[in-house]
Amino acid sequence: MLDRGTRHRPLSLLVTVFVLLNDAAGSHKGVTVEEAHICPSMTAISEADPSKTTGHTLCPLEAFVPALKRTLEHQKDGTLDRAGGLCSVVATFNRLYSKTSSSTCIAAPALPAWGPSHRSPHRPLVVNLGQGSTGTRFLHCVAEAVGLRASHGPRPRPLHASGTGAGAGATGSMPRTRPGPNPPPQNLGSWTDMLDALDYVSDSPVPYKAAAILASHPGSLAAPFLSLRDPWEWAVSRRKHADIDQKGGVAHGGCAIRGVRLHDDDGQNVAREVLARDAWALCAASRGERREPPFLVNLFLDPPDEVASRFADFLAGPGRLDAAVTNATVAEAWGKCKHQSSQPKD
């Protein structure tokens, strides 16, 4: 895998971009995007229905491999080898994302639940596409502490009686979020309406509906990022959550078939799904004319001071949010949230 010295080098736009892999002896091997096509699993891609939007529609192989490279920069050395190598992750990507099409696997706004956003591009929706148990609660705390209307686990509530009514798919309860100075709005019936009344969203069901969120908030209307974690450590942590039932698994963004269940796997298949899923989410979030590349963070691995500074730069980026969100206020909020919890990253 990439060493720390290559962390900040820009991605090549050429399809011959290299993914650096560590073999068991510690040497490096370059694998090009074209060489990834020799993986046996890639032969089935042509069977996908081109008339339907699938995970591959939003992230073709030539974009998936560079995205995988970038996410691996925020994982431990040897992660890809431990997961079985490039072809094993490509096989998982193909198996899960090549054929499935659903109501939330969309490439453009879709009424009634996922209509086009009408928010200002000067106040984009900051959306963490990372899965739960990757530090989403801590980062939510930071966002809320700097005054953003933040929701940890947002769900719109259907409108009732003489109201306009909820769109299809707009079910569930209002956001699971801590009381704060900027409470989330009430009685918003569609997903887009609910998201447009917020500044920052994270945690389930966000990673399950990644494609629809990105489609309804294209370009500068959203500022997506991903919180990451070692796949095996993530699986162990996720199994400890009381709200994860026996059918729980990896959140594939609405564009993949159901993968393995967390409780039915020794960690290897789940790890491949996590790596494939994170690369796919980054790839999908990079489509279109985003103001800047999605931000990546691994709170469990990246240097703490560096993470706090980069997250501050991300939230306080040019033309984003408001004047109250500055590097100084984010840094203050970071320290406050870290002090409030003995385990701020879980």
C-alpha positions as CSV (number, residue, x, y, z in Angstrom):
1,M,0.0,0.0,0.0
2,L,1.0,3.6,-0.2
3,D,3.4,4.9,2.4
4,R,2.8,8.1,4.3
5,G,5.1,10.1,2.0
6,T,2.7,9.7,-0.9
7,R,-0.5,10.7,1.0
8,H,-0.9,14.2,-0.5
9,R,0.2,13.6,-4.1
10,P,-2.6,14.3,-6.6
11,L,-4.3,11.5,-8.4
12,S,-3.4,11.1,-12.0
13,L,-6.2,11.6,-14.5
14,L,-4.7,8.9,-16.7
15,V,-6.4,5.5,-16.7
16,T,-2.9,4.0,-16.2
17,V,-2.9,5.3,-12.6
18,F,-1.0,3.0,-10.4
19,V,-2.3,1.3,-7.2
20,L,0.8,0.4,-5.1
21,L,0.5,-2.9,-3.3
22,N,2.7,-4.5,-0.7
23,D,3.3,-8.2,-1.2
24,A,4.3,-10.5,1.6
25,A,7.9,-9.6,1.2
26,G,7.3,-5.9,1.5
27,S,8.1,-5.0,-2.1
28,H,5.8,-3.0,-4.3
29,K,3.9,-4.0,-7.4
30,G,2.2,-1.6,-9.8
31,V,-1.2,-2.6,-11.1
32,T,-2.8,-0.5,-13.8
33,V,-6.5,0.0,-14.4
34,E,-6.2,-2.0,-17.7
35,E,-4.5,-4.8,-15.8
36,A,-7.4,-4.9,-13.4
37,H,-9.5,-6.1,-16.3
38,I,-7.7,-9.4,-16.3
39,C,-9.3,-10.2,-13.0
40,P,-11.7,-13.1,-13.8
41,S,-14.6,-11.4,-12.1
42,M,-14.6,-8.5,-14.7
43,T,-15.9,-10.7,-17.5
44,A,-19.5,-10.5,-16.1
45,I,-19.8,-6.7,-16.3
46,S,-21.0,-6.7,-19.8
47,E,-24.1,-8.6,-18.7
48,A,-25.5,-5.6,-16.8
49,D,-28.6,-3.9,-18.3
50,P,-27.4,-0.6,-19.8
51,S,-30.9,0.9,-19.5
52,K,-30.8,0.8,-15.7
53,T,-28.7,2.8,-13.2
54,T,-26.5,0.5,-11.2
55,G,-23.4,1.0,-9.0
56,H,-21.3,0.6,-12.1
57,T,-23.2,3.3,-13.9
58,L,-22.1,5.7,-11.1
59,C,-18.6,4.3,-10.8
60,P,-17.1,2.4,-13.8
61,L,-13.9,0.3,-13.3
62,E,-11.6,3.0,-14.7
63,A,-12.8,5.3,-11.9
64,F,-13.2,2.7,-9.2
65,V,-9.5,1.7,-9.1
66,P,-8.1,5.2,-8.6
67,A,-10.8,5.7,-5.9
68,L,-9.6,2.5,-4.2
69,K,-6.1,3.8,-4.3
70,R,-7.1,7.0,-2.6
71,T,-9.0,5.3,0.2
72,L,-6.1,3.0,0.9
73,E,-4.0,6.0,1.7
74,H,-6.1,6.2,4.9
75,Q,-5.8,2.5,5.8
76,K,-3.0,0.5,7.5
77,D,-0.1,-0.8,5.4
78,G,-0.9,-4.2,4.0
79,T,-4.7,-3.8,4.1
80,L,-5.3,-4.7,0.5
81,D,-3.1,-7.8,0.8
82,R,-4.9,-8.9,3.9
83,A,-8.2,-8.6,2.1
84,G,-6.9,-10.9,-0.7
85,G,-5.5,-8.4,-3.2
86,L,-6.8,-6.2,-5.9
87,C,-8.7,-8.9,-7.8
88,S,-10.5,-10.0,-4.6
89,V,-11.8,-6.4,-4.0
90,V,-12.6,-6.0,-7.8
91,A,-14.6,-9.3,-7.6
92,T,-16.6,-8.0,-4.7
93,F,-17.2,-4.7,-6.4
94,N,-18.4,-6.5,-9.5
95,R,-20.6,-9.0,-7.7
96,L,-22.4,-6.3,-5.6
97,Y,-22.6,-3.3,-7.9
98,S,-22.9,-4.5,-11.5
99,K,-26.5,-5.4,-11.9
100,T,-28.7,-4.1,-9.1
101,S,-31.0,-1.2,-9.7
102,S,-33.3,0.2,-7.1
103,S,-35.5,3.3,-6.4
104,T,-32.6,4.9,-4.6
105,C,-29.9,4.0,-7.1
106,I,-30.4,7.1,-9.3
107,A,-28.1,9.4,-11.3
108,A,-30.5,12.3,-11.4
109,P,-33.3,13.8,-9.1
110,A,-36.4,11.6,-8.9
111,L,-39.7,12.8,-7.6
112,P,-41.4,12.6,-5.2
113,A,-39.0,11.5,-2.5
114,W,-35.7,12.7,-4.2
115,G,-36.6,15.8,-6.1
116,P,-34.0,18.4,-7.1
117,S,-32.5,20.4,-4.3
118,H,-33.2,24.1,-4.2
119,R,-30.6,25.0,-1.6
120,S,-28.0,27.7,-2.4
121,P,-24.7,26.6,-3.8
122,H,-23.1,29.0,-1.4
123,R,-24.4,26.8,1.5
124,P,-24.0,23.2,0.3
125,L,-25.1,20.2,2.3
126,V,-22.1,18.7,4.1
127,V,-22.7,15.0,4.0
128,N,-20.6,12.3,5.6
129,L,-21.1,9.2,3.4
130,G,-19.0,7.1,5.9
131,Q,-20.6,4.2,7.7
132,G,-21.6,4.3,11.3
133,S,-18.8,3.3,13.7
134,T,-16.3,5.3,11.8
135,G,-16.4,8.3,14.1
136,T,-19.6,9.8,12.8
137,R,-20.9,10.8,16.2
138,F,-17.7,12.7,17.1
139,L,-17.6,14.5,13.8
140,H,-21.3,15.3,14.2
141,C,-20.5,16.8,17.6
142,V,-17.9,19.1,16.0
143,A,-20.3,20.2,13.3
144,E,-23.1,20.9,15.8
145,A,-20.7,22.7,18.1
146,V,-19.8,25.3,15.4
147,G,-23.4,26.1,14.9
148,L,-24.4,23.9,11.9
149,R,-27.9,22.4,11.9
150,A,-26.6,18.8,12.1
151,S,-28.4,15.5,12.2
152,H,-26.9,12.2,13.2
153,G,-29.2,9.6,11.5
154,P,-31.7,11.9,9.6
155,R,-35.1,10.6,8.6
156,P,-38.0,12.7,7.3
157,R,-41.4,12.5,8.9
158,P,-44.5,12.1,6.7
159,L,-46.9,15.1,6.7
160,H,-50.3,14.4,8.1
161,A,-54.0,15.5,7.8
162,S,-54.4,18.5,5.6
163,G,-50.6,18.7,4.9
164,T,-49.1,18.0,1.5
165,G,-48.3,14.4,2.4
166,A,-45.0,12.6,2.3
167,G,-43.5,11.3,-0.9
168,A,-42.9,7.6,-1.6
169,G,-40.1,6.3,0.5
170,A,-40.2,9.2,3.0
171,T,-40.9,7.3,6.1
172,G,-39.5,6.9,9.5
173,S,-38.9,9.3,12.4
174,M,-37.2,12.6,12.7
175,P,-33.5,12.8,13.1
176,R,-31.8,11.0,16.0
177,T,-29.7,14.0,17.2
178,R,-28.6,15.5,20.4
179,P,-30.4,18.6,21.7
180,G,-28.5,21.6,20.7
181,P,-28.8,25.3,19.7
182,N,-29.8,24.5,16.1
183,P,-32.5,21.8,16.3
184,P,-33.5,20.0,13.0
185,P,-36.7,21.1,11.3
186,Q,-40.0,19.3,11.9
187,N,-42.7,17.9,9.5
188,L,-40.7,17.7,6.3
189,G,-42.2,15.0,4.1
190,S,-39.6,14.3,1.4
191,W,-36.0,13.4,1.8
192,T,-34.8,16.4,-0.3
193,D,-36.9,18.9,1.7
194,M,-35.6,17.5,5.0
195,L,-31.9,17.6,3.8
196,D,-32.3,21.1,2.4
197,A,-33.3,22.3,5.9
198,L,-30.1,21.0,7.4
199,D,-26.4,21.9,7.0
200,Y,-24.7,18.6,7.9
201,V,-25.9,14.9,7.9
202,S,-24.3,11.6,8.8
203,D,-24.8,8.0,9.9
204,S,-27.5,5.6,8.9
205,P,-29.5,5.9,6.7
206,V,-27.2,8.4,5.0
207,P,-24.6,5.7,3.8
208,Y,-27.5,3.5,2.6
209,K,-28.9,6.3,0.4
210,A,-25.7,7.8,-0.8
211,A,-26.6,7.6,-4.5
212,A,-30.0,9.4,-4.0
213,I,-28.5,12.1,-1.8
214,L,-25.8,12.8,-4.4
215,A,-28.3,12.8,-7.3
216,S,-30.6,15.2,-5.6
217,H,-27.7,17.5,-4.6
218,P,-25.5,17.6,-7.6
219,G,-22.4,19.7,-8.2
220,S,-21.9,22.5,-5.7
221,L,-25.1,21.8,-3.8
222,A,-23.3,19.1,-1.7
223,A,-19.9,18.8,0.0
224,P,-19.5,15.1,0.5
225,F,-16.8,13.4,2.6
226,L,-16.1,10.0,4.0
227,S,-15.0,8.9,7.5
228,L,-13.1,5.6,7.2
229,R,-11.9,2.8,9.5
230,D,-9.9,-0.4,9.3
231,P,-12.4,-2.9,7.9
232,W,-11.8,-5.6,10.5
233,E,-11.9,-3.2,13.4
234,W,-15.1,-1.7,11.9
235,A,-16.8,-5.1,11.8
236,V,-15.8,-5.9,15.4
237,S,-17.1,-2.5,16.6
238,R,-20.3,-2.8,14.5
239,R,-21.2,-6.2,16.0
240,K,-21.2,-4.6,19.4
241,H,-24.0,-2.2,18.6
242,A,-27.3,-3.2,20.1
243,D,-29.2,-1.8,17.1
244,I,-27.5,-4.0,14.6
245,D,-29.7,-7.0,14.0
246,Q,-28.7,-10.4,12.7
247,K,-29.2,-9.2,9.1
248,G,-27.0,-6.2,9.5
249,G,-24.2,-5.7,6.9
250,V,-22.2,-3.1,5.0
251,A,-24.1,0.0,3.7
252,H,-23.8,-0.1,-0.1
253,G,-25.3,3.2,-0.9
254,G,-28.5,1.9,-2.5
255,C,-26.8,0.6,-5.6
256,A,-25.8,-3.0,-4.7
257,I,-27.2,-6.3,-3.7
258,R,-27.2,-7.3,-0.1
259,G,-23.8,-8.6,0.9
260,V,-22.7,-10.9,3.7
261,R,-24.2,-10.5,7.2
262,L,-21.8,-9.2,9.9
263,H,-22.8,-12.1,12.2
264,D,-22.2,-14.7,9.5
265,D,-18.7,-13.8,8.4
266,D,-15.2,-14.2,9.9
267,G,-14.3,-10.7,8.7
268,Q,-12.6,-11.4,5.4
269,N,-15.6,-11.0,3.1
270,V,-16.9,-8.0,5.2
271,A,-13.5,-6.4,4.8
272,R,-13.6,-6.7,1.0
273,E,-17.1,-5.3,1.0
274,V,-16.0,-2.3,3.2
275,L,-13.0,-1.6,0.9
276,A,-15.2,-1.9,-2.3
277,R,-18.0,0.2,-0.7
278,D,-15.7,3.0,0.5
279,A,-14.0,3.2,-3.0
280,W,-17.4,3.2,-4.7
281,A,-18.8,5.9,-2.4
282,L,-15.8,8.1,-3.0
283,C,-16.0,7.5,-6.8
284,A,-19.7,8.3,-6.9
285,A,-19.3,11.4,-4.8
286,S,-16.6,12.6,-7.2
287,R,-18.9,12.6,-10.2
288,G,-20.0,15.9,-11.7
289,E,-18.6,19.3,-10.9
290,R,-18.1,19.2,-7.2
291,R,-16.4,22.3,-5.8
292,E,-13.5,20.1,-4.5
293,P,-12.6,16.4,-4.2
294,P,-14.4,14.7,-1.3
295,F,-12.5,14.8,2.0
296,L,-11.3,11.6,3.5
297,V,-10.5,11.0,7.2
298,N,-9.6,8.0,9.4
299,L,-9.9,9.2,13.0
300,F,-8.4,5.9,14.2
301,L,-5.2,6.2,12.0
302,D,-4.6,9.7,10.7
303,P,-2.5,12.0,12.9
304,P,-4.9,13.9,15.2
305,D,-3.6,17.4,14.7
306,E,-3.6,16.9,10.9
307,V,-7.1,15.5,10.9
308,A,-8.5,18.5,13.0
309,S,-6.8,21.0,10.7
310,R,-8.0,19.3,7.5
311,F,-11.6,19.0,8.8
312,A,-11.5,22.7,9.7
313,D,-10.3,23.6,6.2
314,F,-13.0,21.5,4.8
315,L,-15.9,23.0,6.8
316,A,-14.6,26.5,6.4
317,G,-13.7,26.3,2.7
318,P,-14.2,29.3,0.5
319,G,-17.8,30.2,-0.2
320,R,-19.1,27.5,2.2
321,L,-21.5,27.8,5.1
322,D,-21.1,31.1,7.0
323,A,-18.6,33.4,8.5
324,A,-19.0,31.9,12.0
325,V,-17.4,28.6,10.8
326,T,-13.7,29.3,10.8
327,N,-10.6,27.2,11.4
328,A,-10.4,28.6,14.9
329,T,-14.1,27.8,15.8
330,V,-13.7,24.3,14.4
331,A,-10.5,23.7,16.3
332,E,-12.3,24.9,19.5
333,A,-15.2,22.6,18.8
334,W,-12.9,19.7,18.2
335,G,-11.3,20.1,21.6
336,K,-14.6,20.5,23.3
337,C,-16.1,17.3,21.7
338,K,-12.9,15.4,22.5
339,H,-13.1,16.5,26.1
340,Q,-16.8,15.5,26.4
341,S,-16.2,11.9,25.6
342,S,-13.7,9.3,26.8
343,Q,-14.1,7.6,23.4
344,P,-14.7,10.5,20.9
345,K,-14.1,8.5,17.8
346,D,-16.6,5.7,18.2
